[in-house]
Amino acid sequence: MNKNAPDFPSLVKAALDHLDEGFMLVDGDDRISLWNQAFLEMLDLPPALLEEGASIMRFVRMLADRGDYGPGDPAVLAEQIGAGIRSREPARGERQMANGRIIAAQWIPMADGHFLFRLTNVTAERTASRFKDELIATVSHELRTPLTVISGALSLLRAGVGGQTETGATELIDVAHKNSERLTRLVNDLLDIDKLQSGTLDFTFEPLDIGSLLAASLEQIQPYAEELGIAIDLELADRPAIAEVDRSRLLQVMNNLLSNAVKFSVSGSRVRVQLKPNASGVRISVIDEGRGMSPEFRRRLFTRFAQENRASERGEAGTGLGLAICKNIIDRHNGQIHVDTQEGVGSIFHVDLPYEQSAAE
């Protein structure tokens, strides 16, 4: 054996110091065993502050005292963090530190009671994401008014205001009108998702017969379904199902789910809408016999701009925002939305809503 070779712990420490992510290892007695340079840099800690064998709680209290865990009593905040450490349960979170950095933290339990803290600096990613969101919101607001004017003018031309137009011109006007409506829907979706995620979209909850709301949604989607040769069946419970909802927003969710079910179904098939009350609330299910989804797409289904990497059978691409909006709306109802799907068989979207909003909060 080479006596001049570095010992294994030193090799591990040297390797960790070359990583961009921060790491700290805590032993079964809540003592600090190991850390790397990135851990110190992310938290703006001088190297002399940490020492092997020091109590992790002393370190946590120091972070609480300088405001890294937010406003509040540092002793209380430190105890809350300490309770999580002592539980040895895996967890993750994200916080803007006192130095302005946004740090994603992960707590990873290991063998023999050891615990690994992993830190990732996500400041650049979050800043870029915020800038993108602000840009989209600004552009959407600026586009809404001119698009409304354009759509209105095209509607008047289609109605014959201003005189008759030649057949070729009429077809061009129809194409322009269809695309202006699509752009308007995109702008409205962008504005909705921005307001939903910022919490500025107003909701008005009132007790409503969910069966009647589903019937209203079906009536709105029926012409589209008939055009594509899809039948829609509404299966209601034996008794009225009353729940506190925002009518216009829940109608928006149902219209989206129904139009998607119709859009991705095979001509001649059926879409079923079921309403089932239960002990805690109501479940709405939209069942189609369409193409289903791949497991990869299902994992990101409710994220913004999610679209499967294959062309729509109907030849009309969506915005990729509809289901993200649906999830945000259902979240605001203290409900849940999820999907069961199988490629080549179809999909079932379930929406679970509580009877009362006050009871769900």
C-alpha positions, -999 to 999 in steps of 0.1 A, spaced: 0 0 0 12 35 -9 17 53 25 17 86 7 -17 81 -8 -45 103 7 -69 86 30 -104 79 17 -123 106 37 -99 132 23 -106 119 -12 -143 121 -6 -140 157 7 -118 167 -23 -143 152 -47 -173 170 -30 -155 203 -31 -155 201 -69 -193 199 -71 -216 228 -77 -242 215 -53 -238 219 -15 -236 189 8 -235 184 45 -235 150 63 -249 147 98 -244 115 119 -268 96 140 -261 118 170 -270 150 151 -233 159 148 -218 174 116 -195 149 99 -187 163 65 -195 193 42 -182 207 10 -171 242 -2 -203 248 -22 -224 244 10 -204 272 27 -206 294 -3 -243 291 -9 -250 300 27 -223 327 29 -206 308 58 -169 313 67 -150 280 68 -141 285 104 -178 285 114 -182 247 109 -162 221 126 -164 183 126 -185 170 155 -204 203 161 -241 201 169 -264 205 139 -288 223 161 -262 250 169 -258 255 131 -296 256 126 -300 282 153 -274 304 138 -292 304 104 -325 312 122 -309 341 141 -297 357 109 -332 354 92 -326 325 68 -358 308 78 -379 339 74 -396 362 100 -406 349 134 -390 339 167 -356 323 158 -359 299 187 -393 286 175 -381 284 138 -350 266 148 -370 241 169 -394 234 139 -364 227 117 -348 206 144 -379 185 148 -378 177 111 -342 167 113 -348 145 144 -377 127 126 -352 115 99 -380 118 74 -371 128 38 -382 162 28 -375 190 3 -382 227 2 -372 260 -14 -365 293 3 -350 327 -5 -321 332 19 -311 364 37 -284 369 11 -310 369 -17 -302 335 -31 -330 311 -38 -319 277 -25 -336 243 -31 -329 220 -1 -333 183 2 -331 162 34 -321 126 26 -320 99 54 -292 74 51 -280 43 69 -272 42 106 -292 73 113 -270 96 91 -287 124 73 -276 142 41 -284 179 34 -283 187 -3 -285 223 -15 -289 236 -51 -287 272 -60 -318 278 -83 -317 316 -82 -309 319 -120 -336 295 -129 -363 311 -108 -353 346 -119 -355 335 -156 -389 319 -149 -402 350 -132 -390 372 -161 -407 348 -186 -440 349 -167 -439 387 -165 -431 390 -202 -460 366 -211 -484 385 -189 -474 419 -203 -476 407 -240 -509 391 -233 -524 423 -219 -511 443 -248 -525 418 -273 -560 415 -259 -574 448 -270 -562 447 -307 -573 411 -310 -608 420 -297 -610 447 -323 -598 424 -351 -622 396 -342 -651 421 -340 -643 435 -374 -640 401 -390 -673 391 -374 -690 421 -390 -675 413 -424 -687 377 -421 -722 390 -413 -722 410 -445 -718 445 -429 -701 467 -455 -716 448 -485 -713 414 -501 -678 399 -506 -667 375 -533 -665 338 -525 -627 337 -523 -626 367 -500 -653 352 -478 -632 321 -474 -602 342 -464 -623 361 -439 -634 328 -424 -598 316 -420 -588 349 -405 -617 349 -381 -610 313 -370 -574 321 -363 -582 354 -345 -605 334 -322 -577 309 -315 -553 337 -307 -579 353 -284 -583 319 -266 -545 317 -262 -543 352 -248 -572 345 -224 -556 313 -212 -523 331 -206 -540 358 -186 -560 332 -166 -530 311 -157 -511 342 -147 -539 353 -124 -545 319 -110 -508 314 -101 -505 348 -86 -538 344 -66 -554 374 -82 -583 357 -100 -615 362 -81 -637 333 -72 -673 334 -60 -685 303 -43 -722 294 -40 -742 262 -35 -751 248 -70 -766 217 -84 -736 201 -101 -758 180 -123 -773 211 -139 -739 226 -144 -727 194 -162 -758 196 -184 -750 232 -193 -715 222 -202 -727 193 -224 -751 216 -242 -722 240 -251 -699 212 -263 -727 192 -281 -724 210 -315 -686 203 -316 -692 166 -307 -719 162 -334 -696 177 -360 -670 151 -352 -695 122 -348 -690 117 -311 -720 110 -287 -719 123 -251 -738 106 -224 -746 123 -190 -750 99 -161 -763 116 -130 -770 104 -95 -805 95 -82 -805 126 -60 -793 162 -66 -756 168 -58 -752 203 -43 -717 217 -37 -702 251 -32 -684 261 -64 -677 290 -87 -701 283 -115 -682 301 -143 -648 286 -133 -661 250 -129 -679 254 -162 -646 264 -177 -630 232 -163 -658 209 -176 -658 226 -211 -621 220 -213 -623 183 -202 -653 176 -225 -638 193 -256 -605 174 -250 -624 141 -247 -643 148 -279 -612 160 -298 -592 129 -290 -620 104 -295 -625 83 -326 -656 92 -347 -685 70 -338 -674 65 -302 -689 78 -270 -679 101 -242 -695 95 -208 -698 121 -180 -706 106 -146 -716 124 -114 -713 104 -81 -718 119 -47 -699 104 -18 -695 110 20 -671 140 16 -681 155 -17 -688 148 -54 -668 130 -80 -671 140 -117 -656 116 -142 -651 122 -179 -646 90 -198 -635 87 -234 -625 60 -258 -597 79 -274 -560 73 -279 -549 76 -243 -516 90 -231 -480 78 -228 -467 74 -192 -441 102 -199 -468 127 -210 -491 118 -181 -464 128 -156 -463 164 -170 -500 166 -180 -510 194 -157 -480 216 -163 -480 247 -184 -476 243 -222 -477 205 -219 -484 188 -252 -477 153 -264 -451 150 -292 -475 138 -318 -500 156 -340 -536 158 -330 -559 135 -349 -581 165 -355 -552 186 -370 -557 214 -345 -530 220 -318 -541 234 -285 -522 259 -263 -510 233 -237 -525 256 -210 -560 241 -206 -553 214 -181 -529 235 -161 -557 260 -158 -581 232 -148 -558 220 -120 -553 255 -106 -591 261 -106 -598 228 -89 -570 235 -64 -588 268 -56 -619 247 -49 -599 226 -24 -605 197 -48 -584 173 -67 -581 163 -104 -563 133 -118 -563 109 -147 -564 72 -154 -552 65 -189 -540 37 -212 -526 42 -246 -549 29 -273 -578 25 -248 -588 59 -236 -587 82 -205 -608 89 -175 -604 123 -158 -617 125 -122 -626 157 -105 -632 155 -67 -649 185 -50 -659 190 -14 -696 198 -5 -686 229 14 -655 252 10 -654 261 47 -652 225 57 -624 218 32 -601 247 43 
